[in-house]
């Protein structure tokens, strides 16, 4: 299973994955998000998923600094 850092690098290379992640950030709780990551093959624990959900606006705006699409 891939780790969190793999997810970070994968979303910078895969526009579809980036879009999926940002969509899920808006619709899932951190526990649901962690389970979804596991379904996608990424081992992202609930604590890290919670941080992502809490900072979802910053994640989505990462396109402005060249980290996404």
Helices and strands as residue ranges (DSSP letters): E 2-3, H 4-13, H 15-27, H 30-40, E 42-43, H 46-54, H 56-60, G 61-65
